[in-house]
Amino acid sequence: MPNIAVLDMTGAKVGTIELKDSIFGIEPNAVVMHMAVVNYLANQRQGTQSTLTRTEVSGGGKKPWRQKGTGHARQGSTRAPQWRHGGVALGPKPRDYSYSLNKKVRQLALKSALSDKVLNESLIVLDELKLEAYKTRTVVDCLAAIGATGKTLIVLDTNNEFVVKSAANIKGAKTAQYNTINTYDVINADKVVMVKAAVEKLEEVYA
């Protein structure tokens, strides 16, 4: 089982934690992680793009010229796709891009992403992350002290409003609870910062 240090908010080591192999110590499956990321991005698409077909644009009720004898190609409407201001042929219409993955696939992808962070020493465990008020500077100083630079995913055990709103002003920082994290957010982050209680609850859920 992998062992990593537990830090406090000043970056000092206050202990160690033994992570479960079944969640943090498996062989990362790149194919499954790719499937999960593609699924997540597809589900984020709004699908509201829309173009007007020849039946939806205004005008075009009159035949532009008679069928024969003009030397022009025959035309039935000035709103056909080849005309200026005409409708769009085969253009996009609103649609739902979302689809679901098998539950075991989603879980394997998340475990692979977490294990990959452990292998690359990109997982940081905090003893606790508590604030008494809205203080962005406190969170900034904490992340700097523990070496969480760049894009950081902060995983909490409960919905701590002070931490969530304080971290919302930090560029590249994102907060989530242990039961709402997904493979994309884990992979997208340079560092994953988890409070110790969140690690324990995550192991309870996925063990």
C-alpha positions in Angstrom: 0.0 0.0 0.0 1.3 3.5 -0.9 2.3 5.7 2.0 2.3 9.5 1.7 2.9 12.3 4.1 0.1 14.2 5.7 0.8 18.0 5.8 -0.8 20.8 7.7 -1.8 24.2 6.3 1.8 25.5 6.8 3.3 22.7 4.8 4.8 20.9 7.8 4.6 17.1 8.0 2.3 15.9 10.8 2.1 12.2 9.9 1.6 9.7 7.2 -1.4 7.9 5.7 -1.5 4.5 4.2 -3.6 4.5 1.0 -5.6 1.5 -0.2 -4.1 -0.3 -3.2 -7.6 -0.9 -4.6 -8.1 2.8 -5.1 -4.7 4.6 -5.1 -2.4 1.8 -6.1 -3.8 0.1 -9.3 -2.2 0.1 -12.7 -3.6 3.2 -14.5 -5.8 2.2 -17.5 -5.2 4.9 -20.1 -8.0 3.6 -22.4 -10.7 3.8 -19.7 -9.5 7.2 -18.6 -9.8 8.5 -22.1 -13.3 7.1 -22.4 -14.3 8.8 -19.2 -12.8 12.2 -20.3 -14.6 12.0 -23.7 -17.8 11.1 -22.0 -17.5 14.0 -19.5 -16.7 16.6 -22.3 -19.6 15.3 -24.4 -22.0 15.6 -21.5 -20.9 19.2 -21.0 -22.0 20.2 -24.5 -25.1 22.3 -24.6 -26.1 21.2 -28.1 -28.0 24.5 -28.8 -26.4 25.2 -32.2 -29.0 25.7 -34.9 -29.2 26.8 -38.5 -32.3 27.7 -40.6 -33.3 25.4 -43.4 -35.0 26.6 -46.6 -38.4 26.1 -44.9 -37.5 28.4 -42.0 -36.0 31.4 -43.8 -38.3 34.2 -44.9 -39.2 34.9 -48.5 -38.9 32.6 -51.5 -42.6 32.1 -52.1 -42.5 33.2 -55.7 -40.8 31.2 -58.5 -38.0 33.6 -59.6 -38.6 33.0 -63.4 -40.5 30.7 -65.6 -39.5 27.1 -66.0 -38.3 27.2 -69.6 -37.0 29.5 -72.3 -34.8 31.9 -70.2 -31.5 30.2 -70.6 -31.1 30.0 -66.8 -31.2 26.9 -64.8 -34.6 26.1 -63.5 -35.3 27.5 -60.0 -38.3 27.0 -57.7 -37.4 29.4 -54.9 -34.8 32.1 -54.0 -34.4 30.5 -50.6 -32.8 27.3 -51.8 -29.3 26.6 -50.3 -27.5 27.8 -53.4 -29.1 31.3 -53.2 -27.9 34.2 -51.2 -30.0 34.5 -48.1 -31.1 30.9 -48.7 -31.5 28.2 -46.1 -28.6 26.0 -45.0 -28.5 22.5 -46.3 -27.7 19.7 -43.7 -26.8 22.3 -41.0 -26.7 21.5 -37.3 -29.8 21.5 -35.2 -30.3 21.3 -31.4 -29.4 17.8 -30.2 -28.4 16.0 -27.0 -24.7 14.9 -27.0 -24.8 13.2 -23.6 -24.5 9.5 -23.1 -23.7 7.3 -20.1 -20.9 5.0 -19.3 -21.0 1.7 -17.3 -20.7 2.3 -13.6 -17.7 0.0 -13.3 -16.0 1.8 -16.2 -16.5 5.2 -14.5 -15.1 3.8 -11.2 -12.1 2.2 -12.8 -11.3 5.5 -14.7 -11.4 7.5 -11.4 -9.3 4.9 -9.6 -6.8 5.0 -12.5 -6.6 8.8 -12.4 -6.1 8.8 -8.6 -3.4 6.1 -8.9 -1.7 8.0 -11.6 -1.5 11.1 -9.4 0.1 9.0 -6.6 2.6 7.5 -9.0 3.6 11.0 -10.2 3.7 12.4 -6.7 0.9 14.8 -7.5 -1.4 13.9 -4.7 -1.1 15.9 -1.5 -3.0 15.0 1.7 -3.8 17.8 4.2 -4.6 17.1 7.8 -7.4 19.6 7.6 -8.5 22.7 5.7 -10.6 24.9 7.9 -11.4 28.6 7.7 -13.3 30.7 10.1 -14.1 33.4 7.5 -13.9 34.1 3.8 -10.1 34.5 3.3 -8.7 33.9 -0.1 -5.2 34.9 1.1 -5.3 32.0 3.6 -6.0 29.5 0.9 -3.4 31.0 -1.4 -0.7 30.8 1.3 -1.7 27.2 2.2 -1.4 26.1 -1.5 1.9 27.8 -1.8 3.2 26.2 1.4 2.3 22.7 0.3 3.7 23.2 -3.2 0.3 23.1 -5.0 1.1 25.4 -7.9 -0.7 25.6 -11.2 -4.1 24.0 -11.6 -5.2 22.5 -8.3 -8.2 20.3 -7.4 -9.1 20.7 -3.7 -11.1 17.7 -2.4 -13.1 18.2 0.8 -15.0 15.8 3.0 -17.9 18.3 3.6 -19.3 21.3 1.8 -17.2 24.0 3.6 -18.6 27.3 2.3 -15.7 29.3 3.6 -13.2 27.2 1.7 -15.2 26.9 -1.4 -15.9 30.6 -1.8 -12.4 31.6 -0.8 -10.8 29.3 -3.4 -13.3 30.4 -6.1 -11.2 33.6 -6.6 -7.9 31.7 -7.2 -7.0 31.1 -10.8 -6.6 27.4 -11.6 -8.1 26.3 -8.3 -11.3 24.2 -8.1 -13.0 22.6 -5.1 -15.1 19.5 -5.0 -16.4 17.0 -2.4 -15.1 13.5 -2.2 -18.4 12.1 -3.7 -18.5 14.6 -6.6 -15.0 14.3 -8.1 -14.7 13.0 -11.6 -11.9 11.6 -13.8 -11.7 14.7 -15.9 -11.1 17.1 -13.0 -8.5 14.8 -11.5 -6.6 14.4 -14.8 -6.9 18.1 -15.6 -5.3 19.2 -12.3 -1.6 19.5 -11.9 -2.0 18.7 -8.1 -4.8 17.1 -6.3 -5.1 18.3 -2.7 -7.3 16.0 -0.5 -8.1 16.5 3.2 -7.4 13.4 5.2 -11.1 12.9 6.1 -12.0 13.0 2.4 -9.4 10.2 1.7 -11.0 8.1 4.4 -14.5 8.6 3.1 -13.4 8.0 -0.5 -11.9 4.7 0.5 -15.2 3.8 2.3 -17.2 4.5 -0.8 -15.0 2.7 -3.4 -13.5 -0.1 -1.2 
